[in-house]
Amino acid sequence: MDVVNVITKGTIKGKFMGFKSYTTFEFTDGQKWRQNDTKFLHHYAFNPEAQITQKEGKYYLEVKDVSETVEVRRLK
C-alpha cells in the first residue's frame, strides 16, 4: 500500500499555464517548486489551489481541476 503525505497546501501565485519542462511554480506563501520532469500539459488557471504531496520519497504537485500530477523539487 502506497502512503501519500501532504507536505503543504496553498495557492499558486498568478497565472498557472500547466506543466512544461522544468517550470517553476511559486506559491503565495513564497515557496518555490520546480517541475522535475519533461511532462507537458496545458491548463490555464489564475491563482489555483494546489498541494505538494510526498510518495515513495518523491514530491508531486497536484493542482485543483487538473487530473495529472507532476514530480517537483523544492527550490525555496
TIZA-540284 format. One record per residue: x, y, z of N, C-alpha, C, CB in turn. Coordinates in Angstrom, 2 decimals. Glycine has a CB too. Layout:
+---------+---------+---------+---------+---------+---------+---------+---------+---------+---------+---------+---------+
:      nx :      ny :      nz :     cax :     cay :     caz :      cx :      cy :      cz :     cbx :     cby :     cbz :
+---------+---------+---------+---------+---------+---------+---------+---------+---------+---------+---------+---------+
:       X :       Y :       Z :       X :       Y :       Z :       X :       Y :       Z :       X :       Y :       Z :
...
+---------+---------+---------+---------+---------+---------+---------+---------+---------+---------+---------+---------+
END
This chain:
+---------+---------+---------+---------+---------+---------+---------+---------+---------+---------+---------+---------+
:      nx :      ny :      nz :     cax :     cay :     caz :      cx :      cy :      cz :     cbx :     cby :     cbz :
+---------+---------+---------+---------+---------+---------+---------+---------+---------+---------+---------+---------+
:    0.84 :   -1.19 :    0.00 :    0.00 :    0.00 :    0.00 :    0.88 :    1.25 :    0.00 :   -0.95 :    0.00 :    1.22 :
:    0.60 :    2.18 :   -0.91 :    1.38 :    3.40 :   -1.02 :    0.89 :    4.43 :   -0.01 :    1.32 :    3.96 :   -2.44 :
:    1.83 :    5.00 :    0.73 :    1.49 :    6.05 :    1.68 :    1.78 :    7.39 :    1.04 :    2.28 :    5.87 :    3.02 :
:    0.79 :    8.28 :    1.04 :    0.95 :    9.61 :    0.47 :    0.79 :   10.62 :    1.60 :   -0.08 :    9.87 :   -0.68 :
:    1.79 :   11.47 :    1.77 :    1.75 :   12.51 :    2.79 :    1.57 :   13.86 :    2.12 :    3.03 :   12.50 :    3.65 :
:    0.68 :   14.69 :    2.66 :    0.53 :   16.06 :    2.17 :    1.58 :   16.91 :    2.87 :   -0.93 :   16.61 :    2.44 :
:    2.46 :   17.52 :    2.10 :    3.55 :   18.33 :    2.63 :    3.10 :   19.76 :    2.86 :    4.76 :   18.30 :    1.68 :
:    2.39 :   20.32 :    1.90 :    1.89 :   21.69 :    2.03 :    0.68 :   21.87 :    1.12 :    2.99 :   22.72 :    1.69 :
:   -0.21 :   22.77 :    1.53 :   -1.36 :   23.16 :    0.71 :   -1.32 :   24.67 :    0.59 :   -2.72 :   22.68 :    1.34 :
:   -1.78 :   25.17 :   -0.56 :   -1.78 :   26.61 :   -0.73 :   -2.32 :   27.01 :   -2.09 :   -0.39 :   27.16 :   -0.55 :
:   -1.85 :   28.16 :   -2.55 :   -2.29 :   28.74 :   -3.80 :   -1.07 :   29.08 :   -4.65 :   -3.16 :   30.00 :   -3.56 :
:   -1.11 :   28.68 :   -5.91 :   -0.04 :   29.07 :   -6.83 :   -0.27 :   30.52 :   -7.20 :   -0.01 :   28.15 :   -8.11 :
:    0.79 :   31.30 :   -7.12 :    0.72 :   32.75 :   -7.35 :    0.56 :   33.07 :   -8.83 :    1.97 :   33.43 :   -6.79 :
:   -0.51 :   33.81 :   -9.15 :   -0.69 :   34.30 :  -10.51 :   -1.16 :   33.26 :  -11.50 :    0.58 :   34.87 :  -11.00 :
:   -0.69 :   33.40 :  -12.75 :   -1.12 :   32.53 :  -13.85 :   -0.48 :   31.15 :  -13.73 :   -0.78 :   33.15 :  -15.21 :
:   -1.30 :   30.13 :  -13.88 :   -0.83 :   28.75 :  -13.99 :   -1.14 :   28.32 :  -15.40 :   -1.50 :   27.79 :  -12.91 :
:   -0.12 :   27.95 :  -16.16 :   -0.30 :   27.59 :  -17.57 :   -0.19 :   26.09 :  -17.82 :    0.72 :   28.32 :  -18.42 :
:   -0.09 :   25.32 :  -16.74 :    0.03 :   23.88 :  -16.89 :    1.44 :   23.42 :  -16.62 :   -0.40 :   23.45 :  -18.27 :
:    1.77 :   22.24 :  -17.12 :    3.09 :   21.66 :  -16.92 :    3.88 :   21.75 :  -18.20 :    2.98 :   20.20 :  -16.45 :
:    5.13 :   22.17 :  -18.07 :    6.03 :   22.29 :  -19.21 :    7.43 :   22.09 :  -18.65 :    5.88 :   23.69 :  -19.95 :
:    8.27 :   21.40 :  -19.33 :    9.60 :   21.01 :  -18.84 :   10.23 :   22.00 :  -17.87 :   10.51 :   20.83 :  -20.00 :
:   10.45 :   21.55 :  -16.66 :   11.23 :   22.26 :  -15.64 :   10.68 :   23.65 :  -15.29 :   12.64 :   22.39 :  -16.10 :
:    9.37 :   23.80 :  -15.32 :    8.71 :   25.05 :  -14.93 :    8.84 :   25.26 :  -13.43 :    7.22 :   25.03 :  -15.34 :
:    8.97 :   26.51 :  -12.99 :    8.99 :   26.85 :  -11.57 :    7.61 :   27.34 :  -11.17 :   10.08 :   27.93 :  -11.26 :
:    7.11 :   26.81 :  -10.05 :    5.80 :   27.19 :   -9.52 :    6.02 :   27.89 :   -8.19 :    4.87 :   25.93 :   -9.34 :
:    5.49 :   29.11 :   -8.06 :    5.62 :   29.86 :   -6.81 :    4.27 :   29.92 :   -6.11 :    6.17 :   31.30 :   -7.08 :
:    4.28 :   29.56 :   -4.84 :    3.08 :   29.65 :   -4.02 :    2.99 :   31.03 :   -3.39 :    3.07 :   28.55 :   -2.92 :
:    1.79 :   31.44 :   -2.99 :    1.61 :   32.77 :   -2.42 :    2.36 :   32.95 :   -1.10 :    0.14 :   33.04 :   -2.21 :
:    2.73 :   31.85 :   -0.43 :    3.50 :   31.95 :    0.82 :    5.00 :   32.04 :    0.58 :    3.20 :   30.76 :    1.71 :
:    5.43 :   32.10 :   -0.70 :    6.84 :   32.26 :   -1.03 :    7.56 :   30.97 :   -1.40 :    7.53 :   32.89 :    0.10 :
:    6.96 :   29.81 :   -1.15 :    7.61 :   28.55 :   -1.53 :    7.72 :   28.47 :   -3.04 :    6.82 :   27.34 :   -0.97 :
:    8.86 :   27.94 :   -3.50 :    9.06 :   27.73 :   -4.94 :    9.41 :   26.27 :   -5.17 :   10.17 :   28.68 :   -5.50 :
:    8.74 :   25.68 :   -6.15 :    8.96 :   24.29 :   -6.53 :    9.18 :   24.24 :   -8.03 :    7.75 :   23.40 :   -6.11 :
:   10.12 :   23.39 :   -8.47 :   10.41 :   23.25 :   -9.90 :    9.99 :   21.87 :  -10.38 :   11.92 :   23.49 :  -10.18 :
:    9.34 :   21.87 :  -11.53 :    8.97 :   20.61 :  -12.18 :   10.24 :   19.82 :  -12.45 :    8.17 :   20.86 :  -13.50 :
:   10.21 :   18.54 :  -12.10 :   11.41 :   17.71 :  -12.15 :   11.42 :   16.75 :  -13.34 :   11.54 :   16.94 :  -10.87 :
:   10.52 :   16.92 :  -14.27 :   10.50 :   16.06 :  -15.46 :    9.99 :   16.84 :  -16.66 :    9.62 :   14.81 :  -15.22 :
:    9.85 :   16.15 :  -17.79 :    9.51 :   16.83 :  -19.05 :    8.04 :   16.69 :  -19.44 :   10.36 :   16.28 :  -20.16 :
:    7.18 :   16.37 :  -18.48 :    5.76 :   16.23 :  -18.78 :    5.19 :   17.56 :  -19.28 :    4.98 :   15.76 :  -17.52 :
:    4.31 :   17.48 :  -20.29 :    3.66 :   18.67 :  -20.83 :    2.15 :   18.51 :  -20.75 :    4.10 :   18.92 :  -22.29 :
:    1.49 :   19.52 :  -20.21 :    0.03 :   19.53 :  -20.14 :   -0.41 :   20.99 :  -20.08 :   -0.50 :   18.73 :  -18.89 :
:   -1.30 :   21.39 :  -20.99 :   -1.79 :   22.76 :  -20.98 :   -3.06 :   22.85 :  -20.16 :   -2.04 :   23.27 :  -22.43 :
:   -3.07 :   23.80 :  -19.21 :   -4.26 :   24.07 :  -18.40 :   -4.09 :   25.47 :  -17.85 :   -4.46 :   23.01 :  -17.24 :
:   -5.02 :   26.35 :  -18.13 :   -4.92 :   27.72 :  -17.64 :   -5.78 :   27.90 :  -16.40 :   -5.33 :   28.72 :  -18.73 :
:   -5.20 :   28.52 :  -15.39 :   -5.94 :   28.90 :  -14.18 :   -5.23 :   30.10 :  -13.56 :   -6.05 :   27.70 :  -13.15 :
:   -5.97 :   30.90 :  -12.82 :   -5.38 :   32.05 :  -12.13 :   -5.48 :   31.80 :  -10.63 :   -6.08 :   33.39 :  -12.53 :
:   -4.34 :   31.84 :   -9.96 :   -4.25 :   31.57 :   -8.51 :   -4.94 :   30.26 :   -8.12 :   -4.87 :   32.73 :   -7.73 :
:   -4.61 :   29.15 :   -8.77 :   -5.29 :   27.89 :   -8.42 :   -4.83 :   27.33 :   -7.08 :   -5.04 :   26.86 :   -9.51 :
:   -5.73 :   26.62 :   -6.43 :   -5.38 :   25.89 :   -5.21 :   -4.50 :   24.72 :   -5.63 :   -6.66 :   25.42 :   -4.42 :
:   -3.53 :   24.40 :   -4.78 :   -2.61 :   23.31 :   -5.10 :   -2.05 :   22.71 :   -3.82 :   -1.46 :   23.81 :   -6.02 :
:   -1.47 :   21.54 :   -3.96 :   -0.79 :   20.94 :   -2.83 :    0.40 :   20.13 :   -3.31 :   -1.76 :   20.05 :   -2.02 :
:    1.38 :   20.00 :   -2.41 :    2.55 :   19.17 :   -2.66 :    2.38 :   17.92 :   -1.80 :    3.89 :   19.93 :   -2.33 :
:    2.52 :   16.76 :   -2.42 :    2.44 :   15.50 :   -1.70 :    3.77 :   14.76 :   -1.83 :    1.27 :   14.63 :   -2.22 :
:    4.00 :   13.85 :   -0.91 :    5.20 :   13.02 :   -0.96 :    4.79 :   11.57 :   -1.01 :    6.13 :   13.29 :    0.26 :
:    5.38 :   10.84 :   -1.95 :    5.10 :    9.42 :   -2.11 :    6.40 :    8.74 :   -2.50 :    3.98 :    9.17 :   -3.18 :
:    6.77 :    7.72 :   -1.74 :    7.99 :    6.95 :   -2.01 :    9.22 :    7.84 :   -2.16 :    7.81 :    6.11 :   -3.26 :
:    9.33 :    8.87 :   -1.32 :   10.50 :    9.74 :   -1.31 :   10.52 :   10.81 :   -2.38 :   11.69 :    8.94 :   -1.45 :
:    9.49 :   10.89 :   -3.21 :    9.42 :   11.92 :   -4.25 :    8.27 :   12.87 :   -3.95 :    9.24 :   11.28 :   -5.66 :
:    8.39 :   14.10 :   -4.44 :    7.37 :   15.13 :   -4.23 :    6.59 :   15.35 :   -5.52 :    8.01 :   16.45 :   -3.75 :
:    5.29 :   15.58 :   -5.36 :    4.40 :   15.78 :   -6.51 :    3.52 :   16.99 :   -6.31 :    3.54 :   14.53 :   -6.76 :
:    3.30 :   17.73 :   -7.39 :    2.39 :   18.88 :   -7.38 :    1.04 :   18.42 :   -7.89 :    2.95 :   20.06 :   -8.24 :
:    0.00 :   18.72 :   -7.10 :   -1.38 :   18.47 :   -7.50 :   -2.08 :   19.81 :   -7.56 :   -2.10 :   17.48 :   -6.52 :
:   -2.71 :   20.12 :   -8.67 :   -3.40 :   21.39 :   -8.87 :   -4.89 :   21.11 :   -9.02 :   -2.84 :   22.15 :  -10.11 :
:   -5.71 :   21.92 :   -8.36 :   -7.16 :   21.74 :   -8.41 :   -7.65 :   21.76 :   -9.86 :   -7.87 :   22.84 :   -7.60 :
:   -8.52 :   20.83 :  -10.20 :   -9.13 :   20.68 :  -11.53 :   -8.16 :   20.19 :  -12.62 :   -9.73 :   21.99 :  -11.95 :
:   -6.99 :   19.72 :  -12.21 :   -6.04 :   19.13 :  -13.16 :   -5.90 :   17.65 :  -12.80 :   -4.64 :   19.87 :  -13.13 :
:   -6.17 :   16.77 :  -13.75 :   -6.19 :   15.33 :  -13.46 :   -4.79 :   14.73 :  -13.30 :   -6.92 :   14.61 :  -14.57 :
:   -3.78 :   15.36 :  -13.86 :   -2.42 :   14.84 :  -13.81 :   -1.64 :   15.49 :  -12.66 :   -1.70 :   15.08 :  -15.15 :
:   -0.62 :   14.79 :  -12.20 :    0.32 :   15.36 :  -11.24 :    1.69 :   15.39 :  -11.90 :    0.36 :   14.54 :   -9.90 :
:    2.60 :   16.14 :  -11.30 :    3.95 :   16.21 :  -11.85 :    4.94 :   16.16 :  -10.69 :    4.15 :   17.51 :  -12.70 :
:    6.07 :   15.48 :  -10.93 :    7.11 :   15.42 :   -9.91 :    7.81 :   16.79 :   -9.82 :    8.14 :   14.29 :  -10.23 :
:    8.07 :   17.23 :   -8.59 :    8.71 :   18.52 :   -8.37 :    9.81 :   18.39 :   -7.32 :    7.67 :   19.58 :   -7.93 :
:   10.63 :   19.43 :   -7.25 :   11.62 :   19.54 :   -6.15 :   11.58 :   20.96 :   -5.63 :   13.08 :   19.16 :   -6.64 :
:   11.84 :   21.11 :   -4.35 :   11.74 :   22.43 :   -3.72 :   12.98 :   23.27 :   -3.99 :   11.52 :   22.29 :   -2.22 :
:   12.74 :   24.53 :   -4.36 :   13.83 :   25.49 :   -4.57 :   13.95 :   26.41 :   -3.38 :   13.61 :   26.31 :   -5.86 :
:   12.80 :   26.81 :   -2.81 :   12.80 :   27.78 :   -1.70 :   11.64 :   27.49 :   -0.79 :   12.74 :   29.24 :   -2.22 :
+---------+---------+---------+---------+---------+---------+---------+---------+---------+---------+---------+---------+
END
